[in-house]
Every structure is written in structure tokens, then in C-alpha cells.
Amino acid sequence: MKPTVAITLLSLLHLSAGQPRHNHGHRHNVNRASIPKRDKITISDSARSAITELPEVVVYVDQYNNPVRTTTEMVVYVPASVEIQEVPTSSTSLAPSTSSSTTVEVPPSATMAQSVGEPVLPTPPPPVSTPTESSLTTQLTPPAQSYPTSSTSASSKPSPSSSLPPPPPPATDGKALHGVTYSPYKGKGGCKSAAEVENDFALIAKDYGVIRLYGVDCDQVATAYAAAKKHGNKLFLGIFDINSVDQAVSTIAAGVKNDWSIVDTVSVGNELVNNGGATVDQSLAALNQARSALRAAGYKGPVVIVDTFVAMLAHPELCDQSDYCACNIHPFFDPNTDAQQAGSFVTSTVSNIRSKLSDPSKRIVVTETGWPWQGETNGAAVPGMDQQTAAISSIKSAYTKNARDVILFTAFNDMWKKPEAGTFMAEQYWGMGGRYSPCDS
């Protein structure tokens, strides 16, 4: 067993106390900037003769030695003969210990809290001006009876170059496959090239039917179209910016070369009502505008608004006026649901939505659902590789007869995203089977 490094960080208590007790956070702010690595912890170790970096389990504790947060971070071991200042990436220096755990008290500091909770190493942002994916946004569920005051990471990050277990095989009715979401952004910033998108599709195409995109930037429609055409997939395309509907429709039409047979659905916005990014009326107006523009361009398929199940329950007209009901349902953000219950959480939520519709027989598609393989615990919802496998299996089992009605989140780890306490530091780690895109390996 690896030694565990324990750090007393009083500032984290304030961050933890600031988290909502009755609402489970489901927030994803769109970040196009490259995601910097977390500052490294430095330990002076007289037993080592050379500077060594190793991933270690780090336990943050309060002044009473109670665990506040557990996570895996890179630890830099520095020989005692080397001054700590010579290690440019260090942020916290710990003295060596012969025990399996080292605790050093750090005084409360806003700067320290930021360096631990939100890494700030500068890296250049990618050349993207329009946000296109808002995958995880605040979803609210009924008040939980308890909310964890401390959280635990269930898994360490596998090395991108290591052999990862393959994603669980899709359960289908023999006629269709589940869908999966996909992002065209590199972990280090910038857009994936056509060749890199093709490499990604080569890994996932056989396991999924529909590939869901969120926007039109990064030339993603054209690059995904070429890859989907080659591998036989359908595309679920998205108009993210509802203030540029006509421009987005033109980009989509050009990207698919007016070959609408490959397009399964076009969505208008993603969780905008839930986020407060648009009113219900604005979303419905954008839906009608997009539908008219798409019909004029030759597309005759479904056009839908995508929002969280909370928004759909509160505003069923978002479903009623869409060509089918499209909602994002993430059981991980319910602190009373464990991985094995993910499928039943999704289906019961769908039943609740159906009861609100003017036409209860209307098709409902879950446009995002999944489980992170790394992050912090949310009550009964524990991230981890085994937990992700159990959750995805549960969801697929619930959709064996209608696999096309669920889109899993997500094809690859999204290293371009920013980890946040509100989403349990899990934003980057929802890739099926812990898989990294080859361009991020």
C-alpha cells in the first residue's frame, strides 16, 4: 500500500461549508482554456538521491485531524541535499516521516485554498471563441436527509499510456446501439484535427450508434461527419449559441455536405433554462427558428431542446414543443443513489417526466447520463472504475429494449475542463472505461 500524505488545510473547511446541503451540484461552466495541472506537493526526503515524482493518495484534514478530502496528486520527493526552491512546480512542502502518514498544519489562506482547489498554472487557451459544450450543469433534486461534510476519492488516475479496461459492451436489442457524447477539444488546448477526430472515432464507432456533439466550432461538424461516414455512425448535432441559430444551421449544412441522412437529431441549446442562460420563451423561440431554418436547408429530422430533468419537470412545454423530449439525467449527482441504482434512477426520472407531458406517449431520450471514474464522493454516489462499470451496466440493462433512447456521457475523459468542488472534482473523468483520447495520451 502506498503511503498516504495528510495535509491540514483549514481553508478547505470554508469551501466545504459553502457547498449546498440540500442541492447536489451539477454545474459545468464552459471552459475553452487549457486545463493546467494541479500544483505539486514537495516532500524533502533524505532517503532519496534524486528528485522523484510519484502519484500519491493525499488526505486533507482539518485542525482536529478529521478527513476533509482525499484525492490523488503528484508528489515531488526531493533529496535533503537539494533546496526546495530548485523545484519550480512545488506549492506545498512537507517534512519527511517514517510513518505512513505525514500531517503538516497550513494556516488559513485564500491563496493556498485556490492553489489546492483550483490550479492556476498558466497555459494558453485554445483558439476557440464560441463555447459549444455544457455537459454538466446544476441539477437539483429533492432535499437529501444528509450531505457529506467530508468526501473521498474512490480511484486514482490511470496513466494515459497504461492499459485501460475496455468500456462495458453495449447492451442492445440487436437493432440499435446506445449513443455517446463527444468533444472535439484537446486537453492541452485547441481543437482536434480531422485526423485526431478520426482516430477517436476508430476507437468508439463500433460500440455506439449515435455520436452526440454540442456545437459547430472547431470545424467539428465537418470532421465528425467524415469520421461518422467512414465508420457508419449517426450524428446528434447541436446549436449551442441560440443567438446565432441561422449561422449555426448554415455551418451544419456545409459540414454534412447537405447529406442529412447521417443526422439523427439537431439540438437547440444545452441546459440553458436550468443554467439561467435563457428563459423558457427564449428557448422555445430558438427551437422554432432552428426548425424553420433546418427545414429550409433540407433537414426533415427531429429538432429538440435539451435541458436537465429538473428543468423539464418544471417546464414540460420544453418537451411538448420539441419533436421528442430530450433531457440530461445524471444519477451521480443524487447523494442517495449509488452506482448499482443508476439505471432505476434514470428510468424513474423518465417516468416522472412522462407524467407531466401533454402526450404521455411521446418519445423521451436521455441525452446525457453516466458516472465518473474519479472524483469525490457525493453521499452514496461514489466515483471509481468499478462504480462506473456498475452504473453503466445498470443504465444499459434498463435500456436493453430501447438502446437508442439513451446517450452515455462521455466517450473520452475531458481534460480540457476545469475541476470544481461543486461537481466533486470529477468534471474531467467521465470517459467510458477511464479512456483518454489518443491525442491526450
Secondary structure per residue as TSV (DSSP state, phi and psi in degrees):
chain	resnum	aa	ss	phi	psi
A	1	M	-	360.0	137.3
A	2	K	-	-71.0	148.6
A	3	P	-	-65.4	150.5
A	4	T	E	-107.9	130.0
A	5	V	E	-95.4	122.8
A	6	A	E	-110.2	134.7
A	7	I	E	-126.7	130.3
A	8	T	E	-86.2	118.0
A	9	L	E	-131.7	95.2
A	10	L	H	-63.7	-32.2
A	11	S	H	-62.4	-29.5
A	12	L	H	-66.2	-24.3
A	13	L	H	-62.1	-40.4
A	14	H	H	-66.8	-38.0
A	15	L	H	-65.0	-42.4
A	16	S	H	-65.5	-42.4
A	17	A	H	-65.9	-23.7
A	18	G	T	-80.2	-9.3
A	19	Q	S	-74.8	143.5
A	20	P	-	-62.9	139.4
A	21	R	S	-88.4	-27.7
A	22	H	S	-109.9	-7.1
A	23	N	S	-120.2	129.4
A	24	H	-	-89.7	126.6
A	25	G	-	-66.1	136.2
A	26	H	-	-142.2	67.7
A	27	R	-	-117.5	132.3
A	28	H	-	-133.4	104.7
A	29	N	-	-80.6	135.8
A	30	V	-	-71.9	121.7
A	31	N	-	-127.3	115.7
A	32	R	-	-92.9	-10.1
A	33	A	S	-71.7	151.4
A	34	S	-	-61.5	146.3
A	35	I	-	-94.8	112.5
A	36	P	-	-72.1	154.4
A	37	K	-	-74.8	153.1
A	38	R	-	-64.0	142.0
A	39	D	-	-56.0	147.1
A	40	K	E	-93.7	145.0
A	41	I	E	-84.9	136.0
A	42	T	E	-113.1	132.0
A	43	I	E	-123.9	126.7
A	44	S	E	-79.2	120.3
A	45	D	-	-130.8	108.3
A	46	S	T	-69.6	-14.7
A	47	A	T	-80.9	-8.7
A	48	R	-	-106.9	147.4
A	49	S	S	-104.8	-8.8
A	50	A	S	-143.2	153.4
A	51	I	-	-64.3	129.1
A	52	T	E	-133.0	133.2
A	53	E	E	-108.3	129.5
A	54	L	E	-140.6	143.9
A	55	P	E	-74.0	128.4
A	56	E	E	-131.3	153.5
A	57	V	E	-79.2	123.7
A	58	V	E	-114.2	126.5
A	59	V	E	-108.5	118.6
A	60	Y	E	-90.5	129.9
A	61	V	E	-125.0	161.9
A	62	D	-	-90.2	-172.6
A	63	Q	T	-68.9	-13.0
A	64	Y	T	-100.1	11.1
A	65	N	S	69.9	21.5
A	66	N	-	-87.3	134.9
A	67	P	E	-60.7	134.0
A	68	V	E	-107.6	-42.9
A	69	R	E	-156.2	142.0
A	70	T	E	-122.3	133.3
A	71	T	E	-155.0	170.1
A	72	T	E	-104.9	126.8
A	73	E	E	-136.3	159.6
A	74	M	E	-76.9	127.9
A	75	V	E	-113.5	130.6
A	76	V	E	-100.3	115.3
A	77	Y	E	-92.8	122.8
A	78	V	E	-115.8	130.3
A	79	P	-	-56.5	148.0
A	80	A	T	-60.2	-24.8
A	81	S	T	-77.7	-9.5
A	82	V	S	-103.1	131.3
A	83	E	-	-70.7	140.5
A	84	I	G	-58.7	-33.0
A	85	Q	G	-61.8	-17.4
A	86	E	G	-78.1	-7.4
A	87	V	-	-101.8	102.5
A	88	P	T	-67.6	-22.2
A	89	T	T	-93.2	-0.3
A	90	S	E	-74.5	147.7
A	91	S	E	-129.4	-25.8
A	92	T	E	-137.3	125.3
A	93	S	E	-104.6	129.0
A	94	L	E	-118.4	142.2
A	95	A	-	-77.3	151.8
A	96	P	-	-70.4	157.0
A	97	S	-	-145.7	145.0
A	98	T	S	-84.0	-11.8
A	99	S	S	-83.1	173.5
A	100	S	S	-80.2	-4.9
A	101	S	E	-140.9	137.1
A	102	T	E	-120.3	128.2
A	103	T	E	-119.5	126.5
A	104	V	E	-128.5	127.2
A	105	E	E	-82.4	128.4
A	106	V	E	-111.5	124.8
A	107	P	-	-61.1	152.6
A	108	P	-	-56.4	134.4
A	109	S	-	-158.0	126.2
A	110	A	H	-62.2	-36.7
A	111	T	H	-65.2	-43.4
A	112	M	H	-65.2	-40.6
A	113	A	H	-61.0	-38.7
A	114	Q	H	-68.3	-41.0
A	115	S	H	-68.2	-27.9
A	116	V	H	-86.2	-44.0
A	117	G	H	-80.8	-35.1
A	118	E	S	-138.4	97.8
A	119	P	-	-55.8	144.0
A	120	V	-	-126.6	19.8
A	121	L	-	-62.5	129.1
A	122	P	-	-76.4	136.7
A	123	T	-	-144.1	151.4
A	124	P	-	-70.4	140.0
A	125	P	-	-75.7	156.2
A	126	P	-	-71.7	159.2
A	127	P	S	-80.3	66.4
A	128	V	-	-130.3	130.6
A	129	S	-	-106.9	-20.1
A	130	T	S	-112.6	121.0
A	131	P	-	-67.6	142.7
A	132	T	-	-128.1	-15.9
A	133	E	-	-130.6	127.8
A	134	S	-	-126.9	78.5
A	135	S	-	-78.6	-37.7
A	136	L	-	-123.0	109.2
A	137	T	-	-122.1	167.3
A	138	T	-	-63.8	115.5
A	139	Q	-	-109.0	136.3
A	140	L	-	-112.4	139.2
A	141	T	-	-124.2	170.4
A	142	P	S	-54.7	150.9
A	143	P	-	-53.6	133.3
A	144	A	-	-83.2	150.2
A	145	Q	S	-72.2	-26.2
A	146	S	-	-145.1	152.1
A	147	Y	-	-136.6	132.9
A	148	P	-	-65.2	133.9
A	149	T	S	-88.1	-15.8
A	150	S	S	-133.3	154.0
A	151	S	E	-134.7	156.0
A	152	T	E	-130.2	133.7
A	153	S	B	-79.2	134.1
A	154	A	-	-95.9	-7.2
A	155	S	-	-151.3	149.9
A	156	S	-	-95.4	152.8
A	157	K	-	-71.0	122.4
A	158	P	-	-72.6	148.5
A	159	S	-	-65.4	134.4
A	160	P	T	-55.7	-27.8
A	161	S	T	-89.7	-7.7
A	162	S	S	-78.0	166.8
A	163	S	-	-80.7	113.7
A	164	L	-	-95.2	146.4
A	165	P	-	-65.4	141.8
A	166	P	-	-67.6	153.8
A	167	P	-	-59.9	151.3
A	168	P	-	-56.5	139.5
A	169	P	-	-62.7	142.1
A	170	P	-	-69.0	137.9
A	171	A	-	-92.7	121.7
A	172	T	-	-133.9	170.2
A	173	D	-	-92.4	12.2
A	174	G	S	86.9	-8.9
A	175	K	S	-113.8	-19.3
A	176	A	-	-151.0	160.0
A	177	L	-	-115.9	158.1
A	178	H	-	-65.7	159.9
A	179	G	E	-95.1	175.3
A	180	V	E	-151.0	147.2
A	181	T	E	-85.1	156.6
A	182	Y	-	-148.0	139.6
A	183	S	-	-119.4	139.5
A	184	P	-	-96.0	26.9
A	185	Y	B	-111.3	141.1
A	186	K	-	-81.7	148.9
A	187	G	T	-62.6	-32.0
A	188	K	T	-88.9	2.6
A	189	G	S	108.0	148.4
A	190	G	S	94.3	178.0
A	191	C	B	-97.4	146.9
A	192	K	-	-71.5	142.9
A	193	S	-	-76.7	169.8
A	194	A	H	-59.2	-38.9
A	195	A	H	-66.2	-38.2
A	196	E	H	-70.4	-36.7
A	197	V	H	-64.6	-41.3
A	198	E	H	-61.7	-42.0
A	199	N	H	-61.6	-39.1
A	200	D	H	-64.2	-48.8
A	201	F	H	-60.9	-34.7
A	202	A	H	-61.0	-28.2
A	203	L	H	-84.3	-28.9
A	204	I	H	-112.7	-17.7
A	205	A	G	-56.6	-40.5
A	206	K	G	-73.0	-18.6
A	207	D	G	-93.9	-12.1
A	208	Y	-	-136.5	149.2
A	209	G	S	-88.6	-59.0
A	210	V	E	-101.5	134.7
A	211	I	E	-107.8	120.7
A	212	R	E	-95.0	126.8
A	213	L	-	-107.6	168.4
A	214	Y	-	-117.2	-19.7
A	215	G	-	-154.5	-162.8
A	216	V	S	-124.1	1.2
A	217	D	G	-76.5	177.1
A	218	C	G	60.5	17.1
A	219	D	G	55.4	29.4
A	220	Q	H	-67.8	-30.3
A	221	V	H	-65.4	-45.9
A	222	A	H	-67.2	-43.1
A	223	T	H	-70.4	-38.6
A	224	A	H	-69.9	-35.9
A	225	Y	H	-59.7	-46.7
A	226	A	H	-61.1	-43.0
A	227	A	H	-69.8	-42.4
A	228	A	H	-65.5	-38.4
A	229	K	H	-61.8	-41.0
A	230	K	H	-68.1	-39.3
A	231	H	H	-100.5	-3.7
A	232	G	T	84.2	26.7
A	233	N	-	-96.2	161.3
A	234	K	E	-100.0	158.3
A	235	L	E	-116.0	132.9
A	236	F	E	-101.9	105.2
A	237	L	E	-96.9	162.2
A	238	G	E	-136.7	142.9
A	239	I	E	-105.9	101.7
A	240	F	-	-78.0	-47.5
A	241	D	-	-88.1	105.2
A	242	I	T	-77.1	-2.6
A	243	N	T	-89.3	-3.2
A	244	S	S	-132.5	46.8
A	245	V	H	-62.6	-50.3
A	246	D	H	-62.9	-41.0
A	247	Q	H	-63.5	-41.0
A	248	A	H	-65.2	-40.1
A	249	V	H	-62.6	-41.0
A	250	S	H	-62.8	-41.0
A	251	T	H	-65.7	-40.7
A	252	I	H	-63.2	-48.0
A	253	A	H	-59.2	-42.6
A	254	A	H	-68.7	-38.2
A	255	G	H	-64.8	-36.6
A	256	V	T	-95.5	7.3
A	257	K	T	54.6	36.6
A	258	N	T	58.7	21.1
A	259	D	-	-92.5	79.1
A	260	W	G	-72.4	-10.3
A	261	S	G	-64.2	-21.0
A	262	I	G	-88.5	-9.3
A	263	V	E	-94.1	119.0
A	264	D	E	-80.9	-44.9
A	265	T	E	-155.6	154.7
A	266	V	E	-123.9	126.2
A	267	S	E	-99.7	154.8
A	268	V	E	-120.2	107.1
A	269	G	E	75.4	167.7
A	270	N	E	-146.1	106.1
A	271	E	S	63.0	29.0
A	272	L	H	-69.0	-40.2
A	273	V	H	-66.6	-44.4
A	274	N	H	-61.2	-38.5
A	275	N	H	-75.8	-18.4
A	276	G	T	83.2	11.8
A	277	G	S	-78.1	-17.1
A	278	A	S	-159.1	152.5
A	279	T	-	-81.5	169.5
A	280	V	H	-60.1	-45.1
A	281	D	H	-63.1	-39.7
A	282	Q	H	-65.5	-39.5
A	283	S	H	-65.7	-42.8
A	284	L	H	-66.9	-37.8
A	285	A	H	-64.4	-41.1
A	286	A	H	-65.9	-37.1
A	287	L	H	-59.8	-48.0
A	288	N	H	-65.8	-39.3
A	289	Q	H	-63.6	-45.1
A	290	A	H	-65.5	-41.4
A	291	R	H	-61.6	-43.9
A	292	S	H	-63.4	-43.7
A	293	A	H	-66.9	-39.5
A	294	L	H	-68.6	-39.5
A	295	R	H	-64.0	-39.8
A	296	A	H	-66.1	-28.1
A	297	A	H	-83.7	-7.9
A	298	G	T	109.8	-3.2
A	299	Y	-	-86.0	128.2
A	300	K	-	-114.9	4.8
A	301	G	S	-84.7	-172.3
A	302	P	-	-66.8	141.0
A	303	V	E	-125.6	126.1
A	304	V	E	-137.5	157.1
A	305	I	E	-94.1	133.4
A	306	V	E	-107.7	128.3
A	307	D	E	-149.3	176.7
A	308	T	E	-71.7	161.9
A	309	F	H	-64.5	-29.5
A	310	V	H	-63.5	-44.5
A	311	A	H	-64.8	-38.4
A	312	M	H	-69.0	-37.8
A	313	L	H	-66.1	-37.0
A	314	A	H	-78.7	-28.6
A	315	H	-	-135.8	71.1
A	316	P	T	-61.3	-15.3
A	317	E	H	-63.1	-22.5
A	318	L	H	-62.9	-35.4
A	319	C	H	-79.1	-45.7
A	320	D	H	-57.0	-38.2
A	321	Q	T	-91.6	-9.0
A	322	S	S	-80.5	161.3
A	323	D	S	-71.4	-24.2
A	324	Y	S	-150.7	168.4
A	325	C	E	-86.7	123.4
A	326	A	E	-122.5	114.3
A	327	C	E	-137.6	149.3
A	328	N	E	-95.1	128.7
A	329	I	-	-133.3	112.9
A	330	H	-	-117.0	100.7
A	331	P	G	-62.4	-24.2
A	332	F	G	-59.6	-28.5
A	333	F	G	-86.1	6.6
A	334	D	-	-100.6	112.5
A	335	P	T	-67.5	-6.9
A	336	N	T	-100.1	4.7
A	337	T	-	-115.5	124.6
A	338	D	-	-95.1	176.3
A	339	A	G	-60.4	-40.1
A	340	Q	G	-66.9	-19.1
A	341	Q	G	-97.3	6.0
A	342	A	H	-58.5	-44.8
A	343	G	H	-63.1	-43.6
A	344	S	H	-68.8	-32.6
A	345	F	H	-62.5	-44.4
A	346	V	H	-63.7	-49.3
A	347	T	H	-67.6	-36.7
A	348	S	H	-68.4	-34.9
A	349	T	H	-66.7	-41.2
A	350	V	H	-60.9	-40.3
A	351	S	H	-63.0	-39.0
A	352	N	H	-64.4	-41.2
A	353	I	H	-63.7	-43.9
A	354	R	H	-58.7	-35.3
A	355	S	T	-67.5	-16.2
A	356	K	T	-94.7	-13.4
A	357	L	S	-77.7	149.3
A	358	S	S	-68.5	-27.4
A	359	D	S	-121.5	95.4
A	360	P	T	-62.3	-14.1
A	361	S	T	-89.5	-0.4
A	362	K	S	-63.1	144.6
A	363	R	-	-65.4	136.0
A	364	I	E	-121.8	124.2
A	365	V	E	-114.2	129.5
A	366	V	E	-84.0	109.9
A	367	T	E	-91.1	-7.9
A	368	E	E	-153.3	128.4
A	369	T	E	-163.0	147.6
A	370	G	E	178.3	-154.9
A	371	W	-	-161.9	133.9
A	372	P	-	-77.4	149.5
A	373	W	S	-98.4	-3.6
A	374	Q	S	-151.2	149.0
A	375	G	S	147.4	-157.9
A	376	E	B	-109.7	152.5
A	377	T	-	-69.6	139.6
A	378	N	B	-119.1	81.5
A	379	G	T	63.3	-123.1
A	380	A	T	-75.5	-14.3
A	381	A	B	-86.6	108.4
A	382	V	-	-113.2	125.7
A	383	P	-	-76.5	156.1
A	384	G	S	158.7	162.0
A	385	M	H	-64.5	-47.6
A	386	D	H	-63.9	-39.2
A	387	Q	H	-66.5	-39.3
A	388	Q	H	-62.9	-43.9
A	389	T	H	-59.2	-43.6
A	390	A	H	-66.0	-41.8
A	391	A	H	-66.3	-46.0
A	392	I	H	-65.1	-39.2
A	393	S	H	-62.2	-40.8
A	394	S	H	-64.2	-42.6
A	395	I	H	-66.4	-44.9
A	396	K	H	-64.1	-39.0
A	397	S	H	-62.7	-32.6
A	398	A	H	-73.4	-15.2
A	399	Y	T	-123.3	33.2
A	400	T	S	-65.3	-29.7
A	401	K	S	-95.5	-9.6
A	402	N	-	-145.6	56.6
A	403	A	G	-57.6	-30.7
A	404	R	G	-68.0	-11.9
A	405	D	G	-92.7	14.5
A	406	V	E	-140.7	133.2
A	407	I	E	-117.8	119.2
A	408	L	E	-81.3	149.8
A	409	F	E	-117.1	112.9
A	410	T	-	-146.0	172.0
A	411	A	S	-64.7	-44.7
A	412	F	S	-134.3	158.4
A	413	N	-	-59.4	136.5
A	414	D	-	-97.8	82.1
A	415	M	T	-73.6	-8.3
A	416	W	T	-80.1	-10.0
A	417	K	S	-85.1	166.5
A	418	K	-	-105.9	122.0
A	419	P	-	-67.3	138.7
A	420	E	-	-136.8	145.5
A	421	A	G	-61.6	-33.3
A	422	G	G	-64.2	-23.3
A	423	T	G	-116.0	27.4
A	424	F	T	61.4	33.9
A	425	M	T	54.3	29.7
A	426	A	-	-111.0	-0.2
A	427	E	T	-51.4	-36.6
A	428	Q	T	-85.1	-11.9
A	429	Y	-	-118.5	51.8
A	430	W	-	-109.2	4.3
A	431	G	-	-58.8	136.8
A	432	M	G	-58.2	123.1
A	433	G	G	68.3	18.1
A	434	G	G	71.9	20.0
A	435	R	-	-75.8	137.3
A	436	Y	-	-101.6	146.2
A	437	S	-	-63.1	142.7
A	438	P	G	-53.3	-32.3
A	439	C	G	-74.3	-12.0
A	440	D	G	-103.2	0.8
A	441	S	-	-81.2	360.0
